[in-house]
């Protein structure tokens, strides 16, 4: 199984959709807690769904169960919690949610996980991908940059 990740910040629409086309993903899974922010530009939910369909023939799915909780996000973004603390708490959240049992494997096959962060290193999309690879054992991960 191949699983990709991508962030939309610091990318033009041309670069973003070009990366998706080149990878030949079939589904974009939006793992953002808030996917309707005006700051999202072309990645705002309804616009993104349209562009994915028209430009790349890619399906769109929003999986809130793969997003952090608002308090967890606020602790990291607004209150200065360390990345290590955020990562530990988010991993525990995924375990509690049993996402390896509730997210269909076929949904993630040849899919891309979307979040806002430019790089995957400090983004929960990487944690989701790595967690699924660890749980399922047959997942290769590629971060589109």
N, C-alpha and C positions, 0 to 999 in steps of 0.2 A: 504494500500500500504506500502511495506517495502522498505526503501532506506538505503543503506550502504555508508560509506566513508572509504577510505584507503589512506595512504601515503606509498611511497616505500622506503624512506630513512630509514636507520638503520634497515632494514629487509633483511634477506637473501632471495634468490629466493624461497627456500624451505618454509620458513615462510610465505612469501607473497602469493604464490599460494596455500599453505595449508589453509590460512585464507579464500581465495576466494572459495575454494572447500567446506570447512566446512559450510560456509554461504549459499552455493548453489545458488550464484548469476547467472543470465543468461546473463547479459551485463555489461561490464566495460565501463564507460563513462569517457574519458580522458578530464579533465577540465583545463589542463595546457595550457598556452600560447605557450610555446616552448616544443614540445614533441619529438624532435629529437636530443637533446643535448647528446654529448658523455658521460657526467657525469651521465646520466640516467642509464647506465649499462643495466640490463635486462629489464628495463622499457622504453627503447628507442622505439618509435612508431612501426616500422616494426618488431622488435624482440618481442615486447610485443604482437602484434597481433598474431604472430605465436605461442608463448608460451601459450597464453590464449586458443587458439583453440585446440592445441595439449594436453595440460595438464589438462585443466578444462572444455573444451567444452563451452567456454564463448565467446560471440560476443564482438567486439570492436567498439566503436564509439568515434570520437573526436568532441567535441562541443566547438568551440572557443567562442560562445556566452555565455558560462558559465565561461569564463576566464576573468581575469582583463585585462585592457589595459596595454600596455608597460609603458606609463608614470605613471600610477597609481602604478604599480609594482615597477618601479624605485624609485618613491618617498618613498616607504616603505623600500625597500631592500637596496638602495644605498644612499638615501639622509636623512634617519633617521626619516621619518614621523612616528608618533605614530600609534600603532595598532588601537586605537579608531578612528583616522582620516581615516586610510585605510578602516576600517570596514564601517564607515559612507559613504564614497565615493563609495565603492563597492556595498553597498545596494542601493544607488541611481542609480548606473549604471544598476543593475538588474531591477529596476523599470522602468528606461528609455527604456531598451531593451524589456520589457514586456515578460520576459522569461516564466512566468506562462501561457502565451497564445501561445508561439512559440515552446516550448519544449513539444513533445507529452507525455502525461501521461504514455502511455504504454511503452515508452522507459525507463522511470525511475522506473517502477514497477519491484521490485526485482533486481535492478541494483546497482552498486557500483560507486561512484564518486571517481576518482583518481587524486591526486596531489602529489607533492613531499614531503611536510612536514610530519614529523614522526607523530606528534600529531595534532589532528583536532582543538585544541583550538585556535591557531593562523594561521588558513589556510582558504582560501576562499571556499574550498569544504564544510566546515561546514556551512558557510554563505549561500551557494546555497541550501543545504539540508534544513536548517531552514527556508529560504525564501519560498521554495516550500511547506513545511509543513504548514506554516502560510497561504499561498495563497490558497492551495487546501484543507486543513483541515483534511485530512484522511491519513497522512503520518507518519509512525513511522521511526525513524532514529537510526541506530546503527553504531558506529565508530569501525572499525576492527583494533585492535592493537595487 
